């Protein structure tokens, strides 16, 4: 929680990826937030870059780290998505040597959030919900319509890809959630029908 141990927890999670990378293990982070400007966290991300940690940033607004610059941040890549709806979620993914951890949070990596406000960081334990968040992050990373690069030499350039189809993440997210919801309620209706079927009829 902010004002107490929120920043320390973030530091622990990033440093764990750094240690894994130094030990020759796969190390990866996907960090989605509104703003990234807190100097200690930026310096930590540069350390992660030097160790070989693969870092994907999805930052809507202020981003004070220089991403994609050879010799400085070649393992860090950033994008920003501005579309019809406000991007306001904060999701933090850590590979953790295959024991993946995902958190949602109220906090950006800003001085005010990490030092002066009451903010929260919530772990996601349910495996199915983890998969949902991973899919949502991948949809955003694949956006080739509204995503703009934050990388050195490409700042504000619209992101392109080799995909045959256009991927507009907010639209794809809507339909992804819609399909999940429809599937969920269809199963509930089917379960209710089965529960109402008389035993004698079901045996026939």
C-alpha positions in Angstrom: 0.0 0.0 0.0 1.2 3.5 -0.8 2.8 5.4 2.1 3.9 2.1 3.5 5.4 -0.5 1.3 4.1 -0.1 -2.3 7.3 1.2 -3.8 9.3 -1.4 -2.0 7.1 -4.2 -3.4 7.5 -2.8 -7.0 11.3 -2.7 -6.5 11.3 -6.3 -5.2 9.4 -7.5 -8.3 11.7 -5.8 -10.7 14.8 -6.8 -8.9 13.7 -10.4 -9.0 13.5 -10.3 -12.8 17.0 -8.7 -12.8 18.4 -11.5 -10.7 16.8 -14.1 -12.9 18.3 -12.5 -16.0 21.7 -12.4 -14.4 21.4 -16.1 -13.6 20.7 -16.9 -17.3 16.9 -17.4 -16.8 14.2 -15.9 -18.9 13.1 -12.5 -17.5 10.2 -10.4 -18.8 7.9 -7.7 -17.6 4.8 -6.0 -19.1 4.0 -2.8 -17.3 0.8 -0.9 -18.1 0.1 2.4 -16.4 -0.9 6.0 -17.1 2.3 7.8 -16.2 5.9 6.8 -15.6 8.2 9.5 -14.2 9.5 8.4 -10.8 13.3 8.6 -11.0 14.1 5.6 -8.8 11.8 3.3 -10.8 13.2 4.6 -14.1 16.8 3.9 -12.9 15.7 0.5 -11.9 14.3 -0.2 -15.4 17.6 0.9 -16.9 19.3 -1.6 -14.6 16.8 -4.3 -15.7 17.7 -3.4 -19.3 21.4 -3.9 -18.7 20.7 -7.3 -17.1 18.8 -8.4 -20.2 15.2 -8.2 -18.9 12.7 -7.9 -21.7 10.4 -5.0 -20.8 7.2 -3.9 -22.6 5.7 -0.6 -21.4 2.2 0.5 -22.2 2.0 4.2 -21.0 -0.9 6.4 -21.9 0.5 9.8 -20.9 3.7 10.9 -19.3 6.7 8.6 -20.0 10.0 9.9 -18.8 12.1 6.9 -19.7 13.9 6.7 -23.0 13.0 3.4 -24.6 14.5 1.5 -27.5 17.8 3.3 -27.5 20.8 1.1 -28.3 23.3 1.0 -25.5 20.8 2.4 -23.0 17.4 0.7 -23.3 17.5 -1.7 -26.2 15.5 -4.3 -24.2 12.8 -1.8 -23.2 10.1 -0.9 -25.7 7.1 1.4 -25.1 3.8 2.2 -26.7 1.0 4.6 -26.0 -2.7 4.0 -26.9 -5.1 6.9 -27.3 -8.5 6.0 -28.6 -12.2 6.7 -28.0 -12.2 5.4 -24.4 -9.9 6.5 -21.7 -7.0 4.1 -21.0 -6.9 4.0 -17.2 -6.1 0.5 -16.1 -2.8 -0.3 -14.4 -1.6 -3.9 -14.9 1.8 -5.3 -14.0 3.0 -8.6 -15.3 6.2 -10.4 -14.1 7.4 -13.6 -15.7 9.1 -14.8 -12.5 10.9 -17.7 -14.1 7.6 -19.3 -15.3 5.7 -18.7 -12.0 4.0 -15.7 -13.6 2.6 -13.0 -11.3 0.1 -10.4 -12.3 -1.0 -7.4 -10.3 -3.6 -4.6 -10.7 -3.0 -1.3 -9.0 -4.3 2.2 -8.5 -0.8 3.6 -8.7 1.2 5.0 -11.5 5.0 5.1 -11.1 5.0 8.8 -10.1 6.4 10.6 -7.0 3.0 11.4 -5.7 1.6 7.9 -6.1 4.5 6.0 -4.6 5.3 8.4 -1.8 2.3 10.6 -0.8 -0.9 8.9 -1.6 -2.8 5.9 -0.3 -2.6 3.5 -3.3 -3.0 -0.2 -3.6 -1.4 -3.2 -5.4 -3.5 -6.3 -5.7 -2.2 -9.7 -6.8 -4.3 -11.9 -9.1 -4.3 -15.5 -7.9 -7.0 -17.2 -9.9 -5.4 -18.9 -13.0 -8.4 -18.2 -15.3 -8.4 -14.5 -14.4 -4.6 -14.4 -14.9 -5.1 -15.7 -18.5 -7.7 -13.0 -19.1 -5.3 -10.3 -18.0 -2.5 -11.8 -20.2 -4.8 -11.8 -23.2 -5.8 -8.2 -22.6 -2.2 -7.1 -22.4 -1.4 -9.1 -25.6 -4.3 -7.4 -27.4 -2.8 -4.0 -26.5 0.7 -5.0 -27.6 -0.7 -6.1 -30.9 -2.5 -2.9 -31.6 -1.5 -1.5 -35.0 -4.2 1.1 -35.4 -4.2 3.4 -32.4 -0.9 2.5 -30.7 2.0 4.9 -31.1 5.6 4.1 -30.4 7.5 5.7 -27.5 10.8 4.3 -28.7 13.9 6.4 -29.5 13.7 7.8 -33.0 10.1 6.7 -33.4 8.3 8.7 -30.8 4.6 9.3 -31.7 4.9 7.2 -34.9 1.9 4.9 -35.3 2.9 1.3 -34.7 2.9 -1.0 -37.7 3.0 -4.7 -37.8 3.1 -7.7 -40.2 -0.5 -8.7 -39.3 -2.8 -9.0 -42.2 -5.7 -7.6 -40.2 -6.0 -4.3 -38.4 -5.9 -4.7 -34.6 -7.6 -1.8 -32.7 -7.2 -2.9 -29.1 -10.2 -1.2 -27.6 -12.5 -2.7 -30.2 -10.8 -6.1 -29.8 -11.1 -5.9 -26.0 -14.8 -5.1 -26.3 -15.4 -8.2 -28.4 -13.2 -10.4 -26.3 -15.1 -9.5 -23.1 -18.4 -9.8 -25.0 -17.6 -13.3 -26.2 -16.5 -14.3 -22.7 -19.7 -12.9 -21.2 -22.0 -14.6 -23.8 -20.2 -18.0 -23.2 -20.5 -17.6 -19.5 -24.3 -17.0 -19.6 -24.9 -19.7 -22.2 -23.3 -22.2 -19.8 -25.4 -20.9 -16.9 -28.6 -21.3 -19.0 -27.6 -24.8 -20.0 -26.8 -25.8 -16.4 -30.2 -24.4 -15.3 -32.0 -26.4 -18.0 -30.2 -29.6 -16.9 -31.0 -29.0 -13.2 -34.7 -28.7 -14.1 -34.8 -31.9 -16.2 -36.7 -34.7 -14.3 -34.5 -37.7 -13.4 -36.8 -40.1 -15.3 -36.7 -38.0 -18.4 -32.9 -37.6 -18.3 -32.5 -41.4 -17.9 -34.5 -41.9 -21.1 
